[in-house]
Amino acid sequence: MITMGASIGLSSGASGGRPGGSAVPAGTGGARLTGGAGGAGGAGAPSRSATGAGVGGAERALVSALAAIAEDARVARAQEAVREASAELRWHEALRRRWREARAEAAIRGAIASGAIEGALVSASTLREQVAAGRLERPLSGDPSLDAVAGIWRAGVRLTGFMPDLRGQGRPAEPSPRSLLAGLHRDLAGPLAASGAIGLDEVAVPRTALPPGRGGAEGENGADGVAGADGVAGARSSGGAVSSVALGAAPREGGPGSAPRGRALVERLDALLAIIAAPGVPALVRAAVVHGEMIAARPFTAGNAALGRLLVRHLITRDGLEPTGVAVPDTYARRAPGAYSDAAASYARGDAEGVIAWTIWQAEAILVGITEGVELCRAIQAGRTG
């Protein structure tokens, strides 16, 4: 993948490890949230088109498939544990008057942890100093690791602006899911484009809108770059060869399984956008599946895993699972990268057990993030965050 750390190069994440800063291992398969009627676990839920055509039935089927995951006893226990821990954090004394400060510190810590997962090592004190001095307005500073972490921080600050107030009734308007992803990706990928690691046309633009020549090398996710499971329909010429025009760009970063291309990618992206917006989706399952789709489907050429982690913080706050916006779920993946890789590989298999295992891992990450949030609040009370 394109690492966001000091090397900013290309690698393809090996199974079981993360060379080059890859957040997840290369593997096989991929959870599918599109297509016909699927079984429990959401592997076959239909997509919603970008134009909204046929939204009603497709959305109901999608919510039903995701609800089936939440009904699993293990997932239900995990979500209840998260809710109990969130309730304790919600009433922490530091959040009575200093919740804005706590959210700002959570954005700092989240950027530090997420950057470290990508191989970009920066101390929290360094980032705080740069933020306080107003030195992060430009995408490049001369330090690639700082640039990568600054991009994640900018995206985290953007998300903080969408969070409802902890005191009062203020609730800022949220952009459409497509605009939300584009804005966050612009923050994340800006430093990569400014350094020349990716093209400017790859920033905030999904792979579906890029020609096959952009992104990674053809064939990096299979013998010919087009696995049969990708579901590319109508892309064969009269001679039976696959037309590259229908495939879109390949991702520059590795991930669990083969990245979908062509129509399969369009369907996965449409389903992802529908999941973000659909009412009635259980909060833990929504966050887990959105995160899982970002690292398995890889809708952008780079920055997908980091974007997925940011969306977790956003969704659990928006949906009220962790309403403070102070938890730092990225902490867990940084501390236990092997567990992160294994859980992502389970999700990418696309079966019910794999999706459930990933969802339980996501709950564990949120719980660790809540613990970090409690420590953060204590640090604010003690004046130890400056």
C-alpha positions as CSV (number, residue, x, y, z in Angstrom):
1,M,0.0,0.0,0.0
2,I,1.0,3.6,0.0
3,T,2.3,4.1,3.5
4,M,1.6,7.5,5.1
5,G,4.9,7.4,7.0
6,A,8.4,8.5,6.4
7,S,9.0,6.1,3.5
8,I,5.8,6.9,1.5
9,G,6.4,4.1,-0.9
10,L,4.5,1.2,-2.4
11,S,4.1,-2.2,-0.8
12,S,1.4,-4.8,-0.9
13,G,0.9,-6.0,2.7
14,A,1.6,-9.7,3.3
15,S,-0.8,-11.9,5.1
16,G,-0.3,-11.9,8.8
17,G,1.9,-8.8,8.8
18,R,2.0,-5.3,7.7
19,P,5.2,-4.5,5.8
20,G,5.4,-1.0,4.6
21,G,2.9,0.1,7.2
22,S,0.0,-1.8,5.7
23,A,-3.0,-1.9,8.0
24,V,-4.3,-5.2,6.9
25,P,-2.9,-8.3,5.2
26,A,-3.3,-9.4,1.7
27,G,-5.6,-12.4,1.4
28,T,-8.5,-13.8,-0.5
29,G,-12.2,-13.0,-0.7
30,G,-14.1,-9.9,0.3
31,A,-17.3,-9.3,2.2
32,R,-20.1,-8.5,-0.2
33,L,-22.9,-6.2,0.7
34,T,-24.4,-6.1,-2.8
35,G,-26.3,-8.4,-5.0
36,G,-29.3,-10.7,-4.4
37,A,-30.7,-12.1,-1.2
38,G,-28.0,-13.1,1.1
39,G,-27.7,-15.0,4.4
40,A,-27.2,-13.7,7.9
41,G,-24.2,-11.5,8.2
42,G,-25.1,-9.1,5.5
43,A,-23.0,-10.8,2.8
44,G,-25.7,-10.5,0.2
45,A,-27.6,-7.3,1.0
46,P,-28.5,-5.3,-2.0
47,S,-27.0,-1.9,-2.8
48,R,-28.7,1.5,-3.2
49,S,-28.0,3.4,-6.3
50,A,-26.4,6.9,-6.2
51,T,-29.5,8.4,-7.8
52,G,-31.8,6.9,-5.1
53,A,-33.7,4.7,-7.6
54,G,-35.4,1.8,-5.9
55,V,-34.1,3.0,-2.5
56,G,-37.1,1.8,-0.4
57,G,-36.9,-2.0,-0.9
58,A,-33.1,-2.1,-1.2
59,E,-32.6,0.0,1.9
60,R,-35.0,-2.2,3.9
61,A,-33.2,-5.3,2.8
62,L,-29.9,-3.8,3.7
63,V,-31.0,-2.8,7.1
64,S,-32.5,-6.2,7.6
65,A,-29.3,-7.9,6.7
66,L,-27.3,-5.7,9.0
67,A,-29.8,-6.2,11.8
68,A,-29.2,-10.0,11.5
69,I,-25.6,-9.4,12.5
70,A,-26.7,-7.4,15.6
71,E,-29.1,-10.2,16.6
72,D,-26.2,-12.6,17.1
73,A,-25.8,-13.1,20.9
74,R,-22.1,-12.3,20.8
75,V,-22.6,-9.1,19.0
76,A,-25.5,-8.1,21.2
77,R,-23.3,-8.6,24.3
78,A,-20.5,-6.6,22.8
79,Q,-22.7,-3.7,21.9
80,E,-24.2,-3.7,25.4
81,A,-20.7,-3.6,26.9
82,V,-19.8,-0.6,24.7
83,R,-23.0,1.2,25.8
84,E,-22.3,0.6,29.5
85,A,-18.7,1.9,29.1
86,S,-19.9,4.9,27.0
87,A,-22.4,5.9,29.7
88,E,-19.6,6.0,32.3
89,L,-17.5,8.2,30.0
90,R,-20.5,10.5,29.2
91,W,-20.8,11.6,32.8
92,H,-17.1,12.2,33.5
93,E,-16.6,15.4,35.4
94,A,-14.2,16.8,32.8
95,L,-16.9,16.8,30.2
96,R,-19.2,19.1,32.1
97,R,-17.4,22.2,30.9
98,R,-14.4,21.1,28.9
99,W,-15.9,18.7,26.4
100,R,-14.7,20.8,23.4
101,E,-11.1,20.6,24.7
102,A,-11.6,16.9,25.2
103,R,-12.7,16.4,21.7
104,A,-9.8,18.4,20.4
105,E,-7.4,16.2,22.3
106,A,-9.2,13.1,21.0
107,A,-8.5,14.3,17.5
108,I,-4.8,14.7,18.4
109,R,-4.5,11.2,19.9
110,G,-6.5,9.6,17.1
111,A,-4.2,11.1,14.5
112,I,-1.1,9.9,16.4
113,A,-2.5,6.4,16.8
114,S,-3.8,6.1,13.2
115,G,-0.6,7.5,11.8
116,A,1.4,5.0,13.7
117,I,-0.7,2.2,12.2
118,E,0.3,3.5,8.8
119,G,4.0,3.7,9.8
120,A,4.1,7.5,10.5
121,L,5.5,7.9,14.0
122,V,5.0,11.4,15.5
123,S,4.8,12.2,19.2
124,A,1.6,13.8,20.6
125,S,3.6,16.7,22.0
126,T,5.0,17.4,18.6
127,L,1.6,17.4,17.0
128,R,0.1,19.6,19.7
129,E,3.0,22.1,19.3
130,Q,2.4,22.3,15.5
131,V,-1.4,22.7,16.0
132,A,-0.9,25.4,18.7
133,A,1.5,27.3,16.4
134,G,-0.8,27.1,13.4
135,R,1.9,25.4,11.3
136,L,-0.3,22.7,9.7
137,E,-2.1,24.9,7.1
138,R,0.2,23.6,4.2
139,P,0.2,19.9,3.1
140,L,3.9,19.6,3.2
141,S,6.3,20.5,6.1
142,G,9.4,18.6,5.0
143,D,8.6,15.8,7.4
144,P,6.6,13.1,5.6
145,S,5.5,11.5,8.9
146,L,4.2,14.8,10.3
147,D,2.5,15.5,7.0
148,A,0.7,12.1,7.1
149,V,-0.4,12.6,10.7
150,A,-1.4,16.2,10.1
151,G,-3.7,15.0,7.3
152,I,-5.4,12.5,9.6
153,W,-5.7,15.3,12.2
154,R,-7.3,17.7,9.8
155,A,-9.8,15.0,8.9
156,G,-10.5,14.4,12.6
157,V,-11.1,18.1,13.1
158,R,-13.5,18.1,10.2
159,L,-15.5,15.3,11.8
160,T,-15.5,17.0,15.2
161,G,-17.3,19.9,13.5
162,F,-20.2,17.5,12.6
163,M,-20.6,16.2,16.2
164,P,-23.6,17.4,18.3
165,D,-23.0,19.5,21.3
166,L,-22.7,17.8,24.6
167,R,-24.4,20.7,26.3
168,G,-27.4,22.3,24.6
169,Q,-29.2,21.2,21.4
170,G,-26.7,22.2,18.8
171,R,-26.4,19.6,16.0
172,P,-24.5,20.7,12.8
173,A,-25.8,19.5,9.5
174,E,-23.9,16.5,8.1
175,P,-23.0,16.3,4.4
176,S,-24.2,13.5,2.2
177,P,-22.2,10.3,2.6
178,R,-20.5,10.8,-0.8
179,S,-19.5,14.4,0.2
180,L,-18.4,13.2,3.6
181,L,-16.0,10.6,2.1
182,A,-14.7,13.1,-0.4
183,G,-13.9,15.7,2.2
184,L,-12.2,13.3,4.5
185,H,-10.2,11.8,1.7
186,R,-9.1,15.3,0.6
187,D,-7.6,15.8,4.1
188,L,-5.9,12.4,4.2
189,A,-4.6,12.2,0.6
190,G,-3.6,15.9,0.2
191,P,-0.1,15.3,1.5
192,L,0.3,12.3,-0.7
193,A,-0.7,14.2,-3.8
194,A,1.5,17.2,-2.8
195,S,4.5,14.9,-2.5
196,G,3.8,13.3,-5.8
197,A,3.1,9.8,-4.3
198,I,-0.3,9.9,-6.0
199,G,-1.9,12.0,-8.7
200,L,-4.0,15.0,-8.0
201,D,-6.8,13.4,-9.8
202,E,-6.9,10.6,-7.3
203,V,-7.7,12.9,-4.4
204,A,-11.3,12.7,-3.2
205,V,-12.2,10.7,-6.4
206,P,-13.2,7.0,-6.0
207,R,-11.5,4.4,-8.2
208,T,-14.7,4.0,-10.2
209,A,-14.2,7.4,-11.7
210,L,-10.5,6.9,-12.6
211,P,-9.2,5.2,-15.8
212,P,-7.5,1.8,-15.5
213,G,-4.0,3.4,-16.0
214,R,-4.3,5.2,-12.7
215,G,-3.6,3.7,-9.3
216,G,-1.6,0.5,-8.8
217,A,-0.2,-1.9,-11.4
218,E,-2.7,-4.0,-13.3
219,G,-2.8,-7.5,-11.9
220,E,-1.6,-6.7,-8.4
221,N,-4.8,-8.3,-7.0
222,G,-4.8,-11.4,-9.2
223,A,-3.1,-13.1,-12.1
224,D,-4.7,-10.6,-14.6
225,G,-6.0,-8.0,-12.2
226,V,-9.6,-9.2,-12.7
227,A,-10.8,-12.0,-10.5
228,G,-14.0,-13.7,-11.6
229,A,-15.6,-12.9,-8.3
230,D,-15.3,-9.2,-9.1
231,G,-18.6,-9.5,-11.0
232,V,-17.6,-7.4,-14.0
233,A,-20.6,-7.8,-16.3
234,G,-20.8,-6.6,-19.9
235,A,-17.1,-5.9,-20.0
236,R,-16.2,-8.7,-22.4
237,S,-15.6,-8.0,-26.1
238,S,-16.9,-10.2,-28.8
239,G,-13.7,-12.2,-28.6
240,G,-14.2,-13.0,-24.9
241,A,-11.4,-10.7,-23.6
242,V,-12.1,-8.5,-20.6
243,S,-12.3,-4.8,-21.7
244,S,-10.1,-2.7,-19.4
245,V,-12.3,0.3,-20.0
246,A,-14.9,-1.1,-17.6
247,L,-12.5,-1.9,-14.8
248,G,-11.5,1.5,-13.3
249,A,-8.3,2.1,-11.4
250,A,-6.5,-0.4,-9.3
251,P,-5.8,0.5,-5.6
252,R,-2.3,1.5,-4.8
253,E,-2.5,-0.2,-1.3
254,G,-2.9,-3.7,-0.3
255,G,-5.7,-5.1,1.8
256,P,-7.5,-8.3,2.7
257,G,-8.4,-10.1,-0.5
258,S,-8.8,-8.9,-4.1
259,A,-10.0,-5.4,-4.5
260,P,-13.2,-5.3,-6.5
261,R,-13.2,-3.5,-9.9
262,G,-15.8,-2.4,-12.4
263,R,-19.4,-3.0,-11.6
264,A,-18.6,-4.9,-8.4
265,L,-16.8,-1.8,-7.1
266,V,-19.6,0.5,-8.1
267,E,-22.1,-1.8,-6.2
268,R,-19.9,-2.0,-3.1
269,L,-19.4,1.8,-3.0
270,D,-23.2,2.4,-3.4
271,A,-23.9,-0.1,-0.6
272,L,-21.3,1.6,1.6
273,L,-22.9,5.0,1.1
274,A,-26.3,3.5,1.8
275,I,-25.1,2.0,5.0
276,I,-23.7,5.3,6.2
277,A,-27.0,7.0,5.6
278,A,-29.7,4.3,6.3
279,P,-31.9,4.8,9.3
280,G,-32.4,2.0,11.7
281,V,-29.0,0.3,11.3
282,P,-27.6,-0.9,14.7
283,A,-24.8,1.5,15.7
284,L,-22.0,-1.1,16.3
285,V,-22.7,-3.0,13.2
286,R,-22.9,0.1,11.1
287,A,-19.5,1.3,12.3
288,A,-17.9,-2.2,11.9
289,V,-19.2,-2.8,8.4
290,V,-18.3,0.7,7.1
291,H,-14.8,0.2,8.5
292,G,-14.6,-3.3,7.0
293,E,-15.8,-2.1,3.6
294,M,-13.2,0.7,3.5
295,I,-10.3,-1.8,4.0
296,A,-11.7,-4.6,1.9
297,A,-13.3,-2.8,-1.1
298,R,-10.8,0.0,-1.1
299,P,-12.9,2.6,-2.9
300,F,-10.0,5.1,-3.3
301,T,-6.5,4.4,-4.6
302,A,-4.9,5.2,-1.2
303,G,-5.9,6.1,2.4
304,N,-8.8,3.7,2.7
305,A,-7.9,2.1,6.1
306,A,-7.2,5.4,7.7
307,L,-10.5,6.8,6.4
308,G,-12.3,3.8,7.7
309,R,-11.0,4.3,11.2
310,L,-12.0,8.0,11.1
311,L,-15.5,7.0,10.0
312,V,-15.8,4.7,13.1
313,R,-15.3,7.6,15.4
314,H,-17.8,9.7,13.4
315,L,-20.5,7.1,13.3
316,I,-20.4,5.9,16.9
317,T,-20.8,9.5,18.0
318,R,-23.5,10.4,15.5
319,D,-25.5,7.3,16.3
320,G,-25.2,7.8,20.0
321,L,-23.2,4.6,20.8
322,E,-20.4,6.8,22.1
323,P,-21.9,10.3,22.1
324,T,-19.0,12.2,23.7
325,G,-16.7,12.1,20.6
326,V,-13.9,11.6,23.1
327,A,-13.1,7.9,22.6
328,V,-10.0,7.0,20.5
329,P,-10.7,3.6,18.9
330,D,-7.5,3.8,16.8
331,T,-5.6,3.0,20.0
332,Y,-6.4,-0.7,19.9
333,A,-5.2,-1.3,16.3
334,R,-2.0,0.5,17.2
335,R,-1.4,-1.6,20.3
336,A,-2.4,-4.9,18.6
337,P,-1.8,-4.7,14.9
338,G,-1.8,-8.5,14.5
339,A,-5.4,-8.7,15.9
340,Y,-6.4,-5.9,13.5
341,S,-5.0,-7.8,10.5
342,D,-6.6,-11.1,11.5
343,A,-10.0,-9.5,12.1
344,A,-9.9,-7.7,8.8
345,A,-9.1,-10.9,7.0
346,S,-12.0,-12.5,8.7
347,Y,-14.3,-9.8,7.5
348,A,-13.0,-10.1,4.0
349,R,-14.0,-13.8,3.8
350,G,-17.6,-12.5,3.5
351,D,-19.2,-15.2,5.6
352,A,-21.4,-14.6,8.6
353,E,-18.9,-15.8,11.1
354,G,-16.2,-13.6,9.6
355,V,-18.3,-10.5,9.7
356,I,-19.4,-11.3,13.3
357,A,-15.7,-11.8,14.4
358,W,-14.8,-8.4,12.8
359,T,-17.8,-6.7,14.5
360,I,-16.7,-8.1,17.9
361,W,-13.2,-6.9,17.3
362,Q,-14.6,-3.5,16.5
363,A,-16.4,-3.5,19.8
364,E,-13.2,-4.3,21.6
365,A,-11.5,-1.4,19.8
366,I,-14.2,1.0,20.8
367,L,-13.9,-0.2,24.4
368,V,-10.2,0.4,24.4
369,G,-10.9,3.8,22.8
370,I,-13.3,4.6,25.6
371,T,-10.6,3.7,28.2
372,E,-8.3,6.1,26.4
373,G,-11.0,8.7,26.5
374,V,-11.3,8.4,30.3
375,E,-7.5,8.8,30.6
376,L,-7.7,11.8,28.3
377,C,-10.4,13.4,30.5
378,R,-8.2,12.8,33.6
379,A,-5.3,14.4,31.8
380,I,-7.3,17.5,31.0
381,Q,-8.4,17.8,34.6
382,A,-4.8,17.5,35.7
383,G,-3.5,20.0,33.1
384,R,-1.3,17.3,31.4
385,T,-2.4,17.7,27.8
386,G,-0.5,20.9,26.8
